[in-house]
């Protein structure tokens, strides 16, 4: 909504509706951004630390158990040397976010047998950081936009309108990265701690049947994505409909 409203304001079309779209989206967005960080995101992090500590270690690139564990903002996991290369960290922050104590011990991957590690640690690490990074960007963008709205300068701040418009694809990317994080993070378990994924393979279903199903779903979602983009583009180009004229009153009645 904010992106469409910003597009209308930047192009000088449907400006009344554009202002409404931007105002409502920014107000809702700043509230959603706060709840995204706390309590929902905070609660999810604590739950993973409690029930899936090996997943937390893999997501954070924490190869060794540490007291006062740092939060890795950037870095590249080296799976051969089992370390995080070129890390940009905040000391003690992971311990604080997880256990509310700066010196709390956070278990690293070294505390778990390798057969219990997620299968694709690199994919898990990067998808998690894309999700968190975009979430942090959303919070910053919404707070700046809310500040400009409060100062009555948002509608005339073209740079901010450009930012809002260009953020259009980011929620979809963040949502997909979050889904990848959840699905890759639960590996190698089908039922966590009880049944491994490889034990859930049905001998009655051939690989050809599995490929046929996957390709079918990929085709269906591709068609739906194209249709979605076409309909959204058409509605944005068409714009809001004209306001309905008031009904005529028969004065002879």
C-alpha positions in Angstrom: 0.0 0.0 0.0 2.8 2.4 0.9 4.6 1.6 -2.4 1.5 2.2 -4.5 0.7 5.4 -2.7 4.2 6.6 -3.1 4.1 5.8 -6.8 0.9 7.9 -7.2 2.4 10.9 -5.3 5.7 10.7 -7.3 3.8 10.5 -10.6 1.3 13.2 -9.7 -1.7 10.9 -10.2 -4.6 10.3 -7.7 -2.8 12.3 -5.1 -5.7 12.3 -2.6 -5.7 8.5 -2.7 -1.9 8.4 -2.6 -1.8 10.4 0.6 -4.3 8.1 2.2 -2.5 5.0 1.1 0.9 6.3 2.4 -0.5 7.6 5.7 -2.4 4.4 6.6 0.5 2.1 5.4 3.1 4.0 7.5 1.0 4.0 10.6 0.2 0.3 10.3 3.8 -0.4 9.3 5.4 1.2 12.2 3.1 -0.7 14.6 3.8 -4.0 12.8 7.5 -3.3 12.8 7.6 -2.9 16.6 5.6 -6.1 17.2 7.8 -7.9 14.6 10.8 -7.2 16.8 9.1 -7.6 20.2 7.3 -9.6 21.3 6.9 -11.9 18.3 10.5 -12.1 17.0 11.9 -12.2 20.5 9.6 -15.0 21.5 10.5 -17.0 18.4 14.2 -16.6 19.1 13.7 -17.8 22.7 11.7 -20.8 21.5 14.3 -21.9 19.0 17.0 -21.5 21.7 15.0 -23.7 24.0 13.8 -26.4 21.6 16.3 -26.3 18.6 19.6 -25.0 20.0 21.6 -26.6 17.1 19.4 -24.6 14.7 20.1 -21.4 16.5 23.9 -22.1 16.4 23.7 -22.7 12.7 21.6 -19.7 12.0 24.0 -17.5 13.9 27.2 -19.1 12.5 28.2 -20.0 16.1 30.6 -22.9 15.8 32.0 -22.8 19.3 30.1 -22.6 22.6 30.8 -19.2 24.2 29.9 -17.2 27.3 28.9 -13.7 26.2 28.3 -15.0 22.7 28.4 -12.3 20.0 25.7 -11.5 17.5 27.0 -11.9 14.0 25.7 -9.1 11.7 27.8 -10.1 8.7 30.3 -12.9 8.0 30.9 -16.0 5.8 30.7 -19.4 7.4 33.8 -21.6 6.5 32.5 -25.2 6.9 35.9 -26.7 6.4 37.6 -24.7 9.1 34.4 -24.4 11.2 34.6 -20.7 11.8 33.0 -17.5 10.6 35.2 -15.5 8.3 35.3 -11.6 8.2 32.7 -11.3 11.1 31.0 -8.1 12.0 29.8 -8.8 15.5 28.1 -7.1 18.5 29.9 -8.6 21.6 27.6 -10.4 24.0 24.4 -9.5 22.2 23.4 -13.1 21.3 23.6 -14.1 24.9 21.5 -11.1 26.0 18.9 -11.6 23.3 18.6 -15.3 24.1 18.9 -15.4 27.9 18.7 -11.8 29.0 22.2 -12.0 30.4 25.3 -10.6 28.7 27.5 -13.4 30.0 25.2 -16.4 29.4 26.6 -19.4 27.7 25.2 -20.1 24.2 25.8 -23.6 22.9 27.6 -23.7 19.5 27.7 -26.4 16.9 30.6 -28.0 18.7 28.2 -29.2 21.4 26.2 -31.3 19.0 27.1 -34.4 16.9 27.5 -33.5 13.2 24.8 -35.9 12.2 22.3 -33.6 14.0 23.4 -30.4 12.3 21.1 -28.9 9.7 22.1 -30.3 6.2 22.6 -27.0 4.5 24.1 -24.7 7.1 25.3 -22.1 4.5 21.8 -21.8 3.0 20.3 -21.6 6.5 22.8 -18.9 7.7 22.3 -16.7 4.6 18.5 -17.0 4.4 18.2 -16.2 8.1 20.4 -13.1 7.8 18.5 -11.9 4.7 15.3 -12.2 6.7 16.6 -10.4 9.7 18.4 -7.8 7.6 15.3 -6.9 5.7 13.3 -6.9 8.9 15.7 -4.4 10.3 15.5 -2.3 7.1 11.7 -2.3 7.4 11.9 -1.0 11.0 14.2 1.8 10.0 12.2 2.8 7.0 8.9 2.8 8.9 10.3 4.9 11.7 11.8 7.5 9.4 8.6 7.7 7.4 6.5 8.0 10.6 8.7 10.8 11.8 8.3 12.7 8.5 4.5 12.0 8.6 4.4 13.5 12.1 6.3 16.5 10.9 4.0 16.9 7.9 6.8 16.5 5.5 6.3 13.0 4.2 4.2 13.8 1.1 6.8 16.3 -0.1 9.9 14.2 0.7 10.5 12.6 -2.7 13.5 10.6 -1.5 11.4 8.9 1.2 8.6 8.3 -1.3 11.2 6.6 -3.6 12.4 4.5 -0.7 8.9 3.4 0.1 8.2 2.5 -3.5 11.4 0.6 -4.0 10.7 -1.5 -0.9 7.8 -3.1 -2.7 9.5 -6.5 -3.3 11.3 -6.7 0.0 8.4 -8.2 2.1 8.1 -11.0 -0.4 11.8 -11.7 -0.3 11.8 -11.6 3.5 8.9 -13.9 3.7 10.5 -16.4 1.4 13.8 -16.2 3.3 11.9 -16.9 6.5 10.2 -19.9 5.0 13.6 -21.3 3.9 15.0 -20.7 7.3 12.2 -22.6 9.0 12.3 -25.6 6.5 16.1 -25.9 6.3 16.5 -25.2 10.0 14.4 -28.2 11.1 16.6 -30.6 9.1 17.6 -33.4 9.4 14.4 -34.1 11.3 10.9 -34.8 9.9 9.6 -34.9 13.5 12.1 -33.0 15.5 14.2 -35.3 17.7 12.1 -38.4 16.9 12.1 -39.1 13.1 14.7 -38.2 10.6 13.7 -36.9 7.1 15.3 -39.9 5.4 13.1 -42.2 7.4 10.0 -40.5 6.0 10.6 -41.5 2.4 7.9 -43.8 1.1 9.1 -46.8 -0.9 5.7 -46.8 -2.8 6.4 -43.3 -4.3 8.9 -43.3 -7.2 11.3 -40.5 -7.9 9.4 -39.9 -11.1 6.2 -39.3 -9.2 8.0 -36.9 -6.9 9.5 -34.9 -9.8 6.1 -34.8 -11.5 4.5 -33.3 -8.4 7.3 -30.8 -7.9 7.2 -29.7 -11.5 3.4 -29.4 -11.4 3.5 -27.2 -8.3 6.2 -25.1 -9.8 4.2 -24.6 -12.9 1.0 -23.8 -11.0 2.8 -21.2 -8.8 4.5 -19.7 -11.8 1.2 -19.1 -13.5 -0.3 -17.7 -10.3 2.7 -15.3 -9.9 2.4 -14.1 -13.5 -1.4 -13.6 -13.0 -0.8 -11.8 -9.7 1.8 -9.4 -11.3 -0.5 -8.7 -14.3 -3.6 -8.0 -12.1 -1.6 -5.7 -9.7 -0.1 -3.8 -12.6 -3.5 -3.4 -14.3 -5.1 -2.1 -11.0 -2.3 0.3 -10.3 -2.4 1.7 -13.9 -6.2 2.0 -13.7 -6.1 3.7 -10.4 -8.9 4.2 -7.9 -12.3 4.6 -9.5 -14.1 8.0 -9.5 -16.2 8.8 -6.4 -19.8 7.9 -6.8 -22.1 10.9 -7.5 -24.7 11.5 -4.9 -28.1 10.1 -5.7 -30.5 12.6 -7.2 -33.4 13.6 -4.9 -36.9 13.9 -6.5 -38.2 17.2 -5.2 -41.7 16.4 -6.4 -42.0 13.6 -3.9 
